[in-house]
Amino acid sequence: MHEYSIVSALLEQCEQHAIDNQAKAISKVVVKIGVLSGVEPALLATAFETFKLEGRTRDAEFVIQHQGIVLQCQQCLCKTEVAERSVICPQCNSYDTRIIEGEEMLLMQLELETD
């Protein structure tokens, strides 16, 4: 289950941001997970709750924003979010598309508590 290693790296990143900003605690962690990222949101949330118990994140709320697939058509230049895992442009039906969002996992926001 690679979600555990992802959460471990995420918590290290959060701790480093807290240290850099002289925060005593982290109250909220917001991540954005793309549909095609290969990360299972429920497993990630469980892993976060399991591993957050040490350090500045022990009382942190974990929020997941889900990112759909956004395509850029190379033929008609249409930029569209598609509901299904399709790579066909809904405007011109071209297969000449590029995924520009939906494959990533990003740390979007941290709420830090300072003295």
QUISULBEL-V390847 format. One line per field, one symbol per residue. ss: DSSP state (H for helix, E for strand, C for the rest). psi: psi as a letter, one per 30 degrees, with the letter a starting at -180 (. if undefined). burial: b if it has 16 or more other C-alpha atoms within 10 Angstrom, else e. Layout:
ss = ???
psi = ???
burial = ???
//
This chain:
ss = CCHHHHHHHHHHHHHHHHHHCCCCEEEEEEEEEECCCCCCHHHHHHHHHHHCCCHHHCCCEEEEEEECEEEEECCCCCEEEECCCCCCCCCCCCCCEEEEECCCEEEEEEEEECC
psi = jfeeeeeeeeeeeeeeeeefghkflkfkkklkkkegfgkjeeeeeeeeeefffkafgegkkkkkkkkakkkjkfefgkjkkkelikgkkfeggkfilkkfkfflkkjekkjkkl.
burial = eebbebbbebbeebbeebeeeebbbbbbbbbbbbbbeebebeebbebbbeebeeebbbebbbebeebbbbbbbeeeeebbbeeeeebbbbeeeeeebebebbbebeeeebbbeee
//
